[in-house]
Amino acid sequence: MADDTSKTALDRNVISLEEPHEVRSWTESFGRSEAELRDAVAAVGNSAEAVRQFLAKRR
């Protein structure tokens, strides 16, 4: 069964960079580019809260 792209994530606490629709959802949610999102996940892991805090410090 294919992914339902109307859903943004199974777990909104974890960022998955494997699914394009999830990357799009997170970049829109944070108001950042895909590159910035990927850099943040690389720096602090895939916890949405950790990424949110990391990005807030970089504004």
Contact map, one row per residue, 1 for C-alpha under 8 A:
11100000000000000000000000000000000000000000000000000000000
11110000000000000000000000000000000000000000000000000000000
11111000000000000000000000000000000000000000000000000000000
01111110000000000000000000000000000000000000000000000000000
00111111000000000000100000000000000000000000000000000000000
00011111000000000000000000000000000000000000000000000000000
00011111110000000000000000000000000000000000000000000000000
00001111110000000000110010000000000000000000000000000000000
00000011111100000000010000000000000000000000000000000000000
00000011111100000000000000000000000000000000000000000000000
00000000111111000000000000000000000000000000000000000000000
00000000111111100000000000000000000000000000000100000000000
00000000001111100000000000000000000000000000001110000000000
00000000001111110000000000000000000000000000011100000000000
00000000000111111000011001000000000000001000011100000000000
00000000000001111110011000000000000000000000010000000000000
00000000000000111111011000000000000001000000000000000000000
00000000000000011111011000000000000000000000000000000000000
00000000000000011111111000000000000000000000000000000000000
00000000000000001111111100000000000000000000000000000000000
00001001000000000011111110000000000000000000000000000000000
00000001100000111111111111000000000000000000000000000000000
00000000000000111111111111100000010000000000000000000000000
00000000000000000001111111110000010000000000000000000000000
00000001000000000000111111111000000000000000000000000000000
00000000000000100000011111111100000010000000000000000000000
00000000000000000000001111111111110010000000000000000000000
00000000000000000000000111111111000000000000000000000000000
00000000000000000000000011111110000000000000000000000000000
00000000000000000000000001111111000000000000000000010000000
00000000000000000000000000111111100000000000000000000000000
00000000000000000000000000110111110110000000000000000000000
00000000000000000000000000100011111110000000000000000000000
00000000000000000000001100100001111111000000000000000000000
00000000000000000000000000000000111111100000000000000000000
00000000000000000000000000000001111111110000000000000000000
00000000000000000000000001100001111111111000000000100000000
00000000000000001000000000000000011111111100000000000000000
00000000000000000000000000000000001111111110000000000000000
00000000000000000000000000000000000111111111100000100110000
00000000000000100000000000000000000011111111111000100000000
00000000000000000000000000000000000001111111110000000000000
00000000000000000000000000000000000000111111100000000000000
00000000000000000000000000000000000000011111111001100100000
00000000000000000000000000000000000000011111111001100000000
00000000000001110000000000000000000000001101111101100000000
00000000000011100000000000000000000000001001111111100000000
00000000000111100000000000000000000000000000011111110000000
00000000000010000000000000000000000000000000001111111000000
00000000000000000000000000000000000000000001111111111100000
00000000000000000000000000000000000010011001111111111110000
00000000000000000000000000000100000000000000000111111111000
00000000000000000000000000000000000000000000000011111111100
00000000000000000000000000000000000000010001000001111111110
00000000000000000000000000000000000000010000000000111111111
00000000000000000000000000000000000000000000000000011111111
00000000000000000000000000000000000000000000000000001111111
00000000000000000000000000000000000000000000000000000111111
00000000000000000000000000000000000000000000000000000011111
